Amino acid sequence: MARTTLALTSFVSGEFGNKLTGRTDFDKYQSAAKTMENFLVHPQGAATRRVGTQFIASVKTAAAKTRLIPFEFSTTQTYILEFGNNYIRFFKDKGQILSGGSAYEISTPYLTAELFDIKFAQSADVMYLVHPNHEVMKLSRTGHTSWSLAEVDFTNGPYLAVNSTTTTLTPASASVGTGVNITASAVTGIKGGSGFLATDVGRLITFNSGIAKITARTNTTVVVCTILTAFANTDAKDDWKLGAFSDTTGHPSCVSFYEQRLVFAGTTSEPQTVFFSKAGDYENMTSGTNADEAMVYTIAANQVNVIRYLKAQRTLVIGTTAAEYTVSADGTDASITPTNITIKRQSSYGSANVDAVTAGNAILFLQKAKRKIRELAYNFDSDSYVAPDLTILNDSVTDSGIVQMEWQQEPNNNLWCVRDDGQLACLTYQRSENVVSWSRHIIGGAFGSGNAVVESIASISGDLNEDELWIIVKRTVNGATARYVECFSDFDFDETAATDFK
């Protein structure tokens, strides 16, 4: 039989997994490839060799894993932040920011093992950072070499439920001031009967019209406080509430902005609870029934649903370990308030502890086994959210598991995924044209006897044509481990002729 050469006119289906090798009847088969390595698929059908990376700087400590986080102050003021063990370094315009000839850096409380569990939300020149082991932090920028990181000092809350035992609290003084003892009549109702702990330092207490902040612990029934709002008197009261954020109960693990509110979720002791700030007052957690007041809402479910991410779309999307939920105002398009908020389950796939990304009108999230990426989007036909599997065409591209995801809007709507083995998996995603195509990318160099290892990735707005894509790469150089901050060269996908794609 004569050999026939077929012309492949499109690669929009990307690399197929081995399970689809024999599916010649599948309509996407003719636009797929068996191997798509170090090539990027264009939504129009062409495939182009991926550009290389350029060295920017070595990380501070080559022996320690490091993470990149984007910071976009404006369309022209964009930064990449290098988070390492107790520090942040800064990059801009494909270079490292220096001060006095050395890399400019500030200190942080985050340890190496905690870096990839940090989640963040940014508004202009302020970024809120959360981690369950640490107070909510606020990173502020006033100049290229003027950054500060400080604990957020919340106004009045949030709090746990009101005490339901007979234990009372008595302040030694009712007036605003420091060094005031507050004494409990018993340990019952305080940390499950353990009483006050050293980890309660920094925690708020409210009762009898007053608010106090614990500054020291004397014993299980006595704490030293700063009175922030005066008590009505020094009477013993049993209707007290303890702050919801503390080293005892854990701090929020997720954060997002939604409808002019700053939203937190997922403390250690309340993993299913969502905390909304007052409208337009991000650090004020004063709850009530007025439309603009703060809210605390716990998801009701038959099993523990630890909240893994918060993402704002047409509604606020909450991803948990067992299901996906949306927040709305009784199912309407009105703004949420303490009297109309409702949270409804939309699907039951569950998420890994990797932050989801917003892609157009969809949320792309990593399923809890870290191998499937799903697209959560509203479907008008079913009047509900659906979450199809984006790895169905290539379930081997994420075999080793995904540890981080990043969205690069320009030039081609790419979702970049850092695999556990250090390779990059890239999804060219354009739902309007039914383009869902995977490719794999191996960065040059070697680590040990294998390929170079990508450990972190971040994207920031570049010029009008494309976004900058940054990575941290681990290699073996001269027999020693080296970690470098690198940036992909400009993709420059402005070809106009078919012969340019080769």
Secondary structure, DSSP 8 states (H G I E B T S, - for coil): -----------TTEE--GGGTT-TTSTTGGGEES--BSEEE-TTS-EEE---EEEEEE-S-TTS--EEEEEESSSS-EEEEEEETTEEEEEETTEE-EETTEE-EEE-S--GGGGGG-EEEEETTEEEEEETTEEEEEEEEEETTEEEEEE---BS--B-----SS--EEES--SSEEEEEEEES-STTSGGGT---GGGTT-EEEETTEEEEEEEE-SSSEEEEEEEE--S-S--BS--EEBS-BTTTB--SEEEEETTEEEEE--SS-TTEEEE-BTTBTTB--B-SSTTSBEEEE---SS---EEEEEESSSEEEEESS-EEEEEETTBSS---TTTEEEEEEE---B-SS--EEETTEEEEEBTTSS-EEEEEEETTTTEEE--BTTTT-TTTTTT-EEEEEEE-TTT-EEEEEETTS-EEEEEEEGGGTEEEEEEE--SSEETTEE-EEEEEEEE--SSS--EEEEEEEEEETTEEEEEEEEE--------SGGG--
